[in-house]
Amino acid sequence: MSSRIRFSTARDVGAAFSELRRIAPAPDDPSAPLDHVRRLLASRRSIDAITFLAFLLPRREAVWWARQCVGAILGPAGEDDALRAADAWVRAPEDERRRAALGLGAAGDARRPTTWLARAAGFSGGSVAPPDQTPRPAPPSACAQAAKAAIVLAITQSPPPTIAGRIRACVEAGVRFAEGGDARVVGPTAGGQ
């Protein structure tokens, strides 16, 4: 398995995304990125591990990991056009599919995790302006922030007794995926397990 990590140190992630320092703790030491994720998971604010992972992974991989988390938590109830659009873009990252996801994300209900999943795919690259307007890129952190939002919304809409387990399962899936494994979420599934 080859690593999907695109940064040498956790500090490098914070340096690449100044926004990250405002929303999650970033280390000042040269620790390995996944060591930092594990420390965050063990902390009182374990949800910050999800934020850090969303920034750590390359955009396409962040969307795929978020899709796996949202799908595992919502189950069949989460199967909608927005989720399918994000899924289609990850499987074939063509601009037409990205724009379709962007459109669904822009028109969707901001309270739905799948809307944010579609936004993450839409913010992954290319222009976010309509095709007939001057191209405008998404902010560099938009994809990561939308992927994080999708996962966090899915988790926090869960019954309170399941939240900690779902955070752990999503982070563990993200770590495994970052290390080169699969992003399948093991543990929390639809139905309150």
N, CA and C of each residue as an Amber inpcrd file, in Angstrom:
protein
   579
   0.8440000  -1.1790000   0.0000000   0.0000000   0.0000000   0.0000000
   0.8890000   1.2420000   0.0000000   0.5180000   2.2090000  -0.8020000
   1.2780000   3.4520000  -0.7890000   0.4550000   4.5330000  -0.0990000
   1.1460000   5.3910000   0.5860000   0.5180000   6.4540000   1.3590000
  -0.1550000   7.4760000   0.4500000  -1.2610000   8.0020000   0.9250000
  -1.9530000   9.0740000   0.2120000  -1.6680000  10.4350000   0.8520000
  -0.7720000  10.4520000   1.8160000  -0.4740000  11.6740000   2.5440000
   0.3910000  12.5770000   1.6790000   0.0030000  13.8120000   1.5960000
   0.7090000  14.7520000   0.7300000   1.5660000  15.7460000   1.4880000
   1.7460000  15.5630000   2.7920000   2.5560000  16.4490000   3.6160000
   3.5230000  15.6190000   4.4510000   4.7220000  16.1550000   4.6770000
   5.7230000  15.4370000   5.4790000   5.4560000  15.5510000   6.9710000
   5.0040000  16.7170000   7.3950000   4.7560000  16.9200000   8.8180000
   3.3720000  17.5350000   9.0180000   2.8670000  17.4130000  10.2380000
   1.5890000  18.0390000  10.5700000   1.7060000  19.5580000  10.4640000
   2.8530000  20.0880000  10.8170000   3.0850000  21.5290000  10.7140000
   2.9380000  21.9950000   9.2650000   3.3640000  21.1800000   8.3090000
   3.2360000  21.5290000   6.8940000   1.7760000  21.7080000   6.4800000
   0.8870000  20.9080000   7.0700000  -0.5390000  21.0220000   6.7510000
  -1.0370000  22.3930000   7.2000000  -0.6960000  22.7780000   8.4260000
  -1.0920000  24.0910000   8.9310000  -0.5000000  25.2320000   8.1230000
   0.7250000  25.0460000   7.6550000   1.3690000  26.0940000   6.8540000
   0.6940000  26.2420000   5.4880000   0.2200000  25.1370000   4.9300000
  -0.4230000  25.1760000   3.6190000  -1.8260000  25.7750000   3.6780000
  -2.4930000  25.6160000   4.8200000  -3.8710000  26.0870000   4.9720000
  -3.9730000  26.9460000   6.2260000  -3.8300000  28.2430000   6.0590000
  -3.8920000  29.1330000   7.2280000  -5.2430000  29.0330000   7.9310000
  -6.2980000  28.7250000   7.2030000  -7.6280000  28.5890000   7.7970000
  -7.6780000  27.4620000   8.8270000  -6.8840000  26.4510000   8.6280000
  -6.8900000  25.2960000   9.5210000  -6.5430000  25.7020000  10.9430000
  -5.6160000  26.6030000  11.1010000  -5.2090000  27.0400000  12.4460000
  -6.3520000  27.7160000  13.2020000  -7.3200000  28.2470000  12.4760000
  -8.4630000  28.8880000  13.1340000  -9.5300000  27.8830000  13.5600000
  -9.5430000  26.6870000  12.9690000 -10.6340000  25.7510000  13.2550000
 -10.2070000  24.4590000  13.9340000  -8.9260000  24.1690000  13.9650000
  -8.4460000  22.9480000  14.6340000  -7.0080000  23.1760000  15.0970000
  -6.6290000  22.5460000  16.2020000  -5.2550000  22.7080000  16.6820000
  -4.2390000  22.1610000  15.6880000  -3.2540000  22.9670000  15.3860000
  -2.1590000  22.5300000  14.5190000  -0.8780000  22.5430000  15.3560000
  -0.0760000  21.5260000  15.2360000   1.1400000  21.4570000  16.0370000
   2.2320000  22.3860000  15.5190000   3.0970000  22.7600000  16.4180000
   4.2560000  23.5530000  16.0270000   5.5140000  22.6920000  15.9290000
   5.3730000  21.4100000  16.2290000   6.5290000  20.5130000  16.1290000
   6.4480000  19.7380000  14.8130000   7.5220000  19.0920000  14.4380000
   7.5460000  18.3830000  13.1610000   6.9860000  16.9520000  13.2440000
   5.9130000  16.7450000  13.9880000   5.3470000  15.4000000  14.1190000
   4.7570000  14.9300000  12.7930000   4.6740000  13.6260000  12.6470000
   4.0680000  13.0370000  11.4540000   2.5790000  13.3790000  11.4480000
   2.0100000  13.6330000  10.2850000   0.6060000  14.0300000  10.2220000
  -0.3510000  13.0440000  10.8990000  -0.1490000  11.7610000  10.6880000
  -1.0790000  10.7930000  11.2840000  -0.8720000  10.6540000  12.7870000
   0.3250000  10.9430000  13.2780000   0.5150000  10.9910000  14.7320000
  -0.3280000  12.1240000  15.3210000  -0.3520000  13.2440000  14.6280000
  -1.1730000  14.3700000  15.0870000  -2.6560000  13.9900000  15.0680000
  -3.0910000  13.3100000  14.0240000  -4.4860000  12.8600000  13.9450000
  -4.8130000  11.9700000  15.1320000  -3.9320000  11.0540000  15.4340000
  -4.1770000  10.1370000  16.5670000  -4.2330000  10.8940000  17.9000000
  -3.3860000  11.8990000  18.0560000  -3.4390000  12.7180000  19.2850000
  -4.7590000  13.4690000  19.3760000  -5.2110000  14.0120000  18.2520000
  -6.4890000  14.7150000  18.2450000  -7.6360000  13.7600000  18.5860000
  -7.5870000  12.5610000  18.0230000  -8.6450000  11.5850000  18.2990000
  -8.7000000  11.2420000  19.7810000  -7.5550000  11.1970000  20.4260000
  -7.4970000  10.8560000  21.8530000  -7.8150000  12.0550000  22.7540000
  -7.9650000  13.2300000  22.1870000  -8.2010000  14.4400000  22.9830000
  -9.6840000  14.6160000  23.3010000  -9.9610000  15.6460000  24.0870000
 -11.3510000  15.9620000  24.4170000 -12.1080000  16.4830000  23.1990000
 -11.4120000  17.0010000  22.2270000 -12.0490000  17.4900000  20.9950000
 -11.6890000  16.5630000  19.8290000 -12.0940000  15.3180000  19.9570000
 -11.7420000  14.3090000  18.9560000 -12.2690000  14.6490000  17.5670000
 -13.2950000  15.4360000  17.4840000 -13.8480000  15.8080000  16.1820000
 -12.8380000  16.6140000  15.3590000 -11.8620000  17.2560000  16.0210000
 -10.8110000  17.9800000  15.2970000  -9.9670000  17.0420000  14.4310000
  -9.9340000  15.7680000  14.7680000  -9.2000000  14.8030000  13.9420000
  -9.8330000  14.7020000  12.5570000 -11.1500000  14.8280000  12.4920000
 -11.8350000  14.8040000  11.1930000 -11.4370000  16.0260000  10.3770000
 -11.4230000  17.1780000  11.0170000 -11.0280000  18.4020000  10.3220000
  -9.6140000  18.2660000   9.7600000  -8.6920000  17.8280000  10.5910000
  -7.3000000  17.7170000  10.1600000  -7.1580000  16.7260000   9.0010000
  -7.8430000  15.5970000   9.0780000  -7.7770000  14.6100000   7.9950000
  -8.3190000  15.1720000   6.6850000  -9.3920000  15.9520000   6.7550000
  -9.9690000  16.5220000   5.5360000  -8.9670000  17.4330000   4.8230000
  -8.1180000  18.1120000   5.5860000  -7.0820000  18.9620000   4.9970000
  -5.8580000  18.1470000   4.5830000  -5.5840000  17.0950000   5.2900000
  -4.4110000  16.2740000   5.0340000  -4.5030000  15.5110000   3.7160000
  -5.6760000  14.9710000   3.4320000  -5.8430000  14.1560000   2.2260000
  -5.9290000  15.0270000   0.9720000  -5.4770000  14.5160000  -0.1670000
  -5.7190000  15.2250000  -1.4270000  -7.2260000  15.3700000  -1.6360000
  -7.6380000  16.3080000  -2.4330000  -9.0620000  16.6440000  -2.5630000
  -9.9350000  15.4570000  -2.9660000  -9.5650000  14.7690000  -4.0130000
 -10.3910000  13.6380000  -4.4620000 -10.5110000  12.5970000  -3.3580000
  -9.4120000  12.3020000  -2.6880000  -9.4200000  11.3210000  -1.6130000
 -10.2430000  11.8090000  -0.4190000 -10.1930000  13.1140000  -0.1310000
 -10.9900000  13.6690000   0.9650000 -12.4800000  13.5070000   0.6680000
 -12.8670000  13.7320000  -0.5790000 -14.2790000  13.5660000  -0.9510000
 -14.6770000  12.0960000  -0.8450000 -13.8230000  11.1810000  -1.2820000
 -14.1460000   9.7580000  -1.2080000 -14.2830000   9.3020000   0.2540000
 -13.3650000   9.7230000   1.0890000 -13.4360000   9.3770000   2.5140000
 -14.7180000   9.9440000   3.1320000 -15.0320000  11.1990000   2.8310000
 -16.2600000  11.8050000   3.3600000 -17.4810000  11.0480000   2.8560000
 -17.4620000  10.6450000   1.6120000 -18.5780000   9.8820000   1.0410000
 -18.7430000   8.5560000   1.7900000 -17.6390000   7.9110000   2.1050000
 -17.7110000   6.6460000   2.8390000 -18.2940000   6.8590000   4.2360000
 -17.8720000   7.9060000   4.9110000 -18.3880000   8.1960000   6.2590000
 -19.8710000   8.5300000   6.2210000 -20.2450000   9.4440000   5.3380000
 -21.6520000   9.8470000   5.2400000 -22.5220000   8.6520000   4.8610000
 -22.0720000   7.8630000   3.8980000 -22.8370000   6.6850000   3.4810000
 -23.0010000   5.6610000   4.5990000 -21.9440000   5.4480000   5.3720000
 -22.0160000   4.4770000   6.4720000 -22.9620000   4.9460000   7.5710000
 -22.9670000   6.2340000   7.8350000 -23.7990000   6.7680000   8.9120000
 -25.2630000   6.8880000   8.4830000 -25.5080000   7.4210000   7.3020000
 -26.8870000   7.6410000   6.8640000 -27.5340000   6.4030000   6.2760000
 -26.7270000   5.4870000   5.7690000 -27.2830000   4.2850000   5.1520000
 -28.1140000   4.6350000   3.9230000 -29.0890000   3.8000000   3.5850000
 -29.9160000   4.0390000   2.3950000 -30.6480000   5.3910000   2.4170000
 -30.9250000   5.9300000   3.5910000 -31.6080000   7.2240000   3.6900000
 -30.7530000   8.3540000   3.1150000 -29.4550000   8.1400000   3.0080000
 -28.5600000   9.1570000   2.4810000 -28.3740000   9.1040000   0.9790000
 -28.9310000   8.0930000   0.3500000 -28.7840000   7.9550000  -1.1010000
 -29.6530000   8.9990000  -1.7920000 -29.0460000  10.0750000  -2.2320000
 -29.7710000  11.1020000  -2.9650000 -28.9120000  11.5730000  -4.1310000
 -29.4360000  12.5090000  -4.8960000 -28.7080000  12.9810000  -6.0790000
 -27.3670000  13.6100000  -5.7260000 -27.3050000  14.3270000  -4.6020000
 -26.0530000  14.9720000  -4.2030000 -24.9770000  13.9400000  -3.8940000
 -25.3240000  12.9110000  -3.1390000 -24.3580000  11.8460000  -2.8270000
 -23.9290000  11.1360000  -4.1090000 -24.8960000  10.8380000  -4.9640000
 -24.5620000  10.1490000  -6.2180000 -23.6610000  11.0130000  -7.1060000
 -23.8650000  12.3320000  -7.0970000 -23.0260000  13.2250000  -7.9120000
 -21.5930000  13.2440000  -7.3880000 -21.4370000  13.3150000  -6.0730000
 -20.0830000  13.2880000  -5.4940000 -19.4140000  11.9510000  -5.7990000
 -20.1570000  10.8820000  -5.6340000 -19.6460000   9.5420000  -5.9210000
 -19.2110000   9.4320000  -7.3750000 -20.0480000   9.9250000  -8.3050000
 -19.7250000   9.8650000  -9.7400000 -18.4610000  10.6540000 -10.0520000
 -18.3100000  11.8340000  -9.4250000 -17.1090000  12.6290000  -9.6740000
 -15.8500000  11.9090000  -9.1730000 -15.9240000  11.3030000  -7.9970000
 -14.7450000  10.6030000  -7.4820000 -14.3570000   9.4690000  -8.4180000
 -15.3360000   8.7370000  -8.8940000 -15.0590000   7.5870000  -9.7720000
 -14.5400000   8.0080000 -11.1420000 -14.9900000   9.1500000 -11.6290000
 -14.5320000   9.6870000 -12.9210000 -14.4430000  11.2020000 -12.7730000
 -13.2840000  11.7170000 -12.3150000 -13.1580000  13.1370000 -11.9810000
 -13.0640000  14.0520000 -13.2100000 -14.1640000  14.1230000 -13.9110000
 -14.2430000  14.9830000 -15.0890000 -14.9490000  16.2760000 -14.7030000
 -14.6290000  17.3630000 -15.3940000 -15.1760000  18.6600000 -15.0210000
 -16.6920000  18.6990000 -15.1290000 -17.2640000  18.0120000 -16.0860000
 -18.7320000  17.9930000 -16.2170000 -19.3780000  17.3870000 -14.9610000
 -18.7980000  16.3430000 -14.4430000 -19.3190000  15.7200000 -13.2140000
 -19.0820000  16.6320000 -12.0040000 -17.9350000  17.2940000 -11.9780000
 -17.6550000  18.2170000 -10.8760000 -18.6620000  19.3540000 -10.8810000
 -18.9500000  19.8920000 -12.0550000 -19.9270000  20.9870000 -12.1580000
 -21.3310000  20.5130000 -11.7730000 -21.6730000  19.2890000 -12.1210000
 -22.9860000  18.7600000 -11.7280000 -23.0810000  18.6780000 -10.2070000
 -22.0180000  18.2070000  -9.5710000 -21.9930000  18.1390000  -8.1000000
 -22.0530000  19.5470000  -7.5130000 -21.3180000  20.4800000  -8.0910000
 -21.3260000  21.8600000  -7.6140000 -22.7320000  22.4460000  -7.6740000
 -23.4350000  22.2000000  -8.7670000 -24.8040000  22.7010000  -8.9060000
 -25.7420000  22.1190000  -7.8710000 -25.6390000  20.8190000  -7.6330000
 -26.4820000  20.1810000  -6.6190000 -26.1250000  20.6760000  -5.2240000
 -24.8480000  20.8950000  -4.9800000 -24.4230000  21.4150000  -3.6850000
 -24.9190000  22.8270000  -3.4540000 -24.8870000  23.6490000  -4.4870000
 -25.3400000  25.0340000  -4.3590000 -26.8510000  25.1130000  -4.1450000
 -27.5900000  24.2120000  -4.7770000 -29.0530000  24.2340000  -4.6830000
 -29.5950000  23.4320000  -3.5020000 -28.7450000  22.6370000  -2.8810000
 -29.2070000  21.7240000  -1.8390000 -29.4440000  22.3780000  -0.4890000
 -30.0310000  21.6040000   0.3780000 -30.3180000  22.0200000   1.7520000
 -29.0260000  21.9580000   2.5690000 -28.5820000  23.0830000   3.0900000
 -27.3150000  23.1510000   3.8250000 -27.3400000  22.3630000   5.1200000
 -28.4940000  21.8580000   5.5250000 -28.5700000  21.0230000   6.7340000
 -28.3310000  19.5510000   6.4230000 -28.2260000  19.2120000   5.1430000
 -28.0200000  17.8120000   4.7510000 -26.5430000  17.5250000   4.5090000
 -26.0230000  16.4780000   5.1080000 -24.6230000  16.1090000   4.8780000
 -24.2990000  15.8860000   3.4020000 -25.2530000  15.3410000   2.6460000
 -24.9820000  15.0450000   1.2390000 -24.8310000  16.3180000   0.4080000
 -25.4980000  17.4020000   0.8150000 -25.3080000  18.6790000   0.1340000
 -23.8530000  19.1150000   0.2520000 -23.2800000  18.9740000   1.4480000
 -21.8840000  19.3510000   1.6670000 -20.9330000  18.4070000   0.9550000
 -21.3240000  17.1670000   0.8180000 -20.5170000  16.2060000   0.0640000
 -20.4410000  16.6350000  -1.4060000 -21.5830000  17.0270000  -1.9730000
 -21.5960000  17.5110000  -3.3550000 -20.7730000  18.7970000  -3.4740000
 -20.8750000  19.6730000  -2.4730000 -20.0740000  20.8980000  -2.4960000
 -18.5840000  20.5670000  -2.4660000 -18.2030000  19.5910000  -1.6630000
 -16.7890000  19.1980000  -1.6010000 -16.2920000  18.7760000  -2.9750000
 -17.0670000  17.9600000  -3.6710000 -16.6840000  17.5470000  -5.0250000
 -16.6290000  18.7630000  -5.9500000 -17.6160000  19.6400000  -5.8320000
 -17.6620000  20.8290000  -6.6770000 -16.5170000  21.7930000  -6.4410000
 -16.0260000  21.8540000  -5.1980000 -14.9310000  22.7560000  -4.8380000
 -13.5510000  22.1180000  -5.0340000 -13.4890000  20.9650000  -5.6630000
 -12.2420000  20.2080000  -5.7640000 -11.2420000  20.7630000  -6.7650000
 -11.6600000  21.6360000  -7.6310000 -10.7670000  22.1940000  -8.6420000
 -11.5940000  22.8480000  -9.7250000 -10.9570000  23.4590000 -10.6590000
 -11.7010000  24.1230000 -11.7220000 -12.4020000  25.3730000 -11.2190000
 -13.2420000  25.9270000 -12.0580000 -13.9360000  27.1610000 -11.7310000
 -15.2440000  26.8780000 -10.9880000 -15.5770000  27.7640000 -10.0520000
 -16.8620000  27.6620000  -9.3600000 -17.8550000  28.6740000  -9.9300000
 -17.4140000  29.4780000 -10.8930000 -18.3010000  30.4260000 -11.5640000
 -19.1010000  29.6840000 -12.6330000 -20.2840000  30.1750000 -12.9580000
 -21.0400000  29.5660000 -14.0620000 -20.1950000  29.5340000 -15.3370000
 -20.4310000  28.5490000 -16.1990000 -19.5890000  28.3860000 -17.4010000
 -19.5300000  29.6100000 -18.3030000 -20.5620000  30.4550000 -18.2780000
 -20.5860000  31.6200000 -19.1570000 -19.9390000  32.8590000 -18.5300000
 -19.3400000  32.6920000 -17.3520000 -18.7000000  33.8120000 -16.6680000
 -17.1980000  33.5920000 -16.5690000 -16.4940000  34.6370000 -16.1540000
 -15.0480000  34.5520000 -15.9860000 -14.7320000  33.4630000 -14.9570000
 -13.8270000  32.5500000 -15.2700000 -13.4980000  31.4770000 -14.3200000
 -13.0200000  32.0350000 -12.9740000 -13.4540000  31.3770000 -11.9050000
 -13.0740000  31.7710000 -10.5420000 -12.8500000  30.4900000  -9.7410000
 -11.6320000  30.2910000  -9.2420000 -11.3740000  29.0600000  -8.4700000
 -12.0090000  29.1420000  -7.0840000 -12.2870000  27.9900000  -6.5310000
 -12.7430000  27.9160000  -5.1400000 -11.5690000  28.2630000  -4.2350000
 -11.8420000  28.7810000  -3.0460000 -10.7410000  28.9880000  -2.0970000
 -10.0040000  27.6610000  -1.8650000  -8.7030000  27.7000000  -1.6160000
  -7.9200000  26.4720000  -1.4670000  -8.4520000  25.4950000  -0.4130000
  -9.0760000  26.0030000   0.6300000  -9.5590000  25.1270000   1.7020000
 -11.0120000  24.7140000   1.5470000 -11.6950000  25.1730000   0.5020000
 -13.1380000  24.9400000   0.3760000 -13.4960000  23.4540000   0.2990000
 -12.7460000  22.6830000  -0.4500000 -13.0370000  21.2550000  -0.5750000
 -12.9060000  20.5660000   0.7830000 -11.8080000  20.8120000   1.4780000
 -11.5860000  20.1910000   2.7910000 -12.6620000  20.6080000   3.7860000
 -13.0150000  21.8910000   3.7900000 -14.0240000  22.3540000   4.7300000
 -15.3910000  21.7450000   4.4390000 -15.7230000  21.5980000   3.1650000
 -17.0020000  20.9920000   2.8090000 -17.0160000  19.4920000   3.1360000
 -15.8980000  18.8000000   2.8920000 -15.8210000  17.3690000   3.2410000
 -15.9850000  17.1820000   4.7410000 -15.2990000  18.0310000   5.5140000
 -15.4260000  17.9760000   6.9720000 -16.8610000  18.2450000   7.3950000
 -17.4840000  19.2500000   6.8030000 -18.8620000  19.5930000   7.1520000
 -19.8050000  18.4250000   6.8800000 -19.6150000  17.7350000   5.7740000
 -20.4670000  16.5900000   5.4490000 -20.3770000  15.5230000   6.5370000
 -19.1520000  15.2060000   6.9350000 -18.9540000  14.1640000   7.9490000
 -19.5020000  14.6100000   9.3000000 -19.1740000  15.8260000   9.7020000
 -19.5990000  16.3160000  11.0130000 -21.1260000  16.4220000  11.0840000
 -21.7550000  16.8930000  10.0200000 -23.2250000  16.9490000  10.0110000
 -23.8310000  15.5540000  10.1490000 -23.2970000  14.5940000   9.4250000
 -23.8230000  13.2250000   9.5270000 -23.6590000  12.6990000  10.9520000
 -22.4980000  12.9200000  11.5220000 -22.2310000  12.4180000  12.8770000
 -23.1290000  13.0960000  13.9010000 -23.2580000  14.4100000  13.8210000
 -24.0090000  15.1330000  14.8440000 -25.5200000  14.9840000  14.6920000
 -25.9800000  14.4700000  13.5800000 -27.3980000  14.1700000  13.4340000
 -27.7180000  12.7680000  13.9330000 -26.7050000  12.0900000  14.4440000
 -26.8520000  10.7420000  14.9980000 -27.3510000  10.8390000  16.4340000
 -27.9030000   9.7570000  16.9630000 -28.2790000   9.7570000  18.3870000
 -27.0310000  10.0140000  19.2440000 -27.1420000  10.8610000  20.2750000
 -25.9700000  11.2290000  21.0930000 -25.1250000  10.0470000  21.5790000
 -25.6980000   8.9240000  21.9890000 -24.8240000   7.8390000  22.4640000
 -23.9090000   7.2500000  21.3940000 -24.2100000   7.5170000  20.1050000
 -23.4010000   6.9330000  19.0290000 -22.3280000   7.8800000  18.4970000
 -22.3660000   9.1380000  18.9010000 -21.4910000  10.1480000  18.2990000
 -20.0070000   9.8250000  18.4830000 -19.5690000   9.5380000  19.6880000
 -18.1400000   9.2680000  19.9220000 -17.6580000   8.0780000  19.0960000
 -18.4540000   7.0350000  19.0230000 -18.0810000   5.8540000  18.2270000
 -18.0180000   6.1560000  16.7480000 -18.8940000   7.0130000  16.2910000
 -18.8970000   7.3640000  14.8730000 -17.7120000   8.2630000  14.5240000
 -17.3710000   9.1540000  15.4170000 -16.1590000   9.9670000  15.1980000
 -14.9580000   9.0360000  15.0840000 -14.8230000   8.1280000  16.0330000
 -13.6940000   7.1960000  16.0320000 -13.6650000   6.3630000  14.7500000
 -14.7970000   5.8240000  14.3510000 -14.8400000   4.9710000  13.1550000
 -14.4710000   5.7540000  11.8970000 -14.9490000   6.9890000  11.7820000
 -14.6110000   7.7950000  10.6030000 -13.1350000   8.1720000  10.5970000
 -12.5980000   8.5380000  11.7560000 -11.1660000   8.8780000  11.8260000
 -10.3230000   7.6510000  11.5110000 -10.6650000   6.5180000  12.0890000
  -9.8930000   5.2960000  11.8080000  -9.9400000   4.9440000  10.3240000
 -11.1030000   5.1220000   9.6830000 -11.2020000   4.8830000   8.2380000
 -10.3160000   5.8650000   7.4790000 -10.3030000   7.1280000   7.9110000
  -9.4680000   8.1350000   7.2590000  -7.9870000   7.8530000   7.4040000
  -7.5840000   7.4100000   8.5870000  -6.1790000   7.0620000   8.8180000
  -5.7930000   5.8660000   7.9470000  -6.6280000   4.8520000   7.9420000
  -6.3510000   3.6640000   7.1230000  -6.2480000   4.0500000   5.6470000
  -7.1520000   4.9200000   5.1920000  -7.1500000   5.3680000   3.8040000
  -5.8940000   6.1920000   3.5070000  -5.5230000   7.0820000   4.4190000
  -4.3170000   7.8920000   4.2380000  -3.0740000   7.0210000   4.1350000
  -3.0630000   5.9200000   4.8620000  -1.9230000   4.9990000   4.8290000
  -1.9110000   4.1250000   3.5860000  -2.9350000   4.2120000   2.7400000
  -2.9730000   3.4470000   1.5000000  -4.0080000   2.3500000   1.4840000
  -4.7580000   2.1810000   2.5550000  -5.8070000   1.1600000   2.6130000
  -7.1130000   1.6900000   2.0510000  -8.1920000   0.9920000   2.3940000
  -9.4940000   1.4440000   1.9010000 -10.1340000   2.4130000   2.8990000
 -11.1310000   3.1360000   2.4330000 -11.7850000   4.1550000   3.2430000
 -13.0800000   3.6440000   3.8710000 -13.3240000   2.3590000   3.7680000
 -14.5660000   1.8000000   4.3130000 -14.6310000   2.0210000   5.8080000
 -15.7910000   2.5020000   6.2580000 -16.0100000   2.7670000   7.6710000
 -16.4830000   1.4930000   8.3370000 -15.7640000   1.0850000   9.3560000
 -16.1000000  -0.1220000  10.1000000 -16.6500000   0.3210000  11.4520000
 -17.8130000  -0.1420000  11.7940000 -18.3820000   0.2170000  13.1020000
 -19.7240000   0.8530000  12.9850000 -19.7680000   2.2000000  12.9350000
 -21.0740000   2.8400000  12.9690000 -21.7820000   2.7240000  11.6240000
 -22.9200000   2.1200000  11.6280000 -23.7020000   2.0210000  10.4030000
 -25.0650000   2.6220000  10.6640000 -25.8320000   2.7450000   9.6400000
 -27.1880000   3.2620000   9.8040000 -27.9390000   2.3600000  10.7780000
 -28.8300000   2.9420000  11.5290000 -29.6220000   2.1440000  12.4560000
 -29.1420000   2.2770000  13.8890000 -28.1890000   3.1750000  14.1620000
 -27.7960000   3.4740000  15.5330000 -26.8040000   2.5340000  16.1580000
 -26.1210000   1.7200000  15.3760000 -25.1320000   0.8230000  15.9660000
 -23.9450000   1.5780000  16.4790000
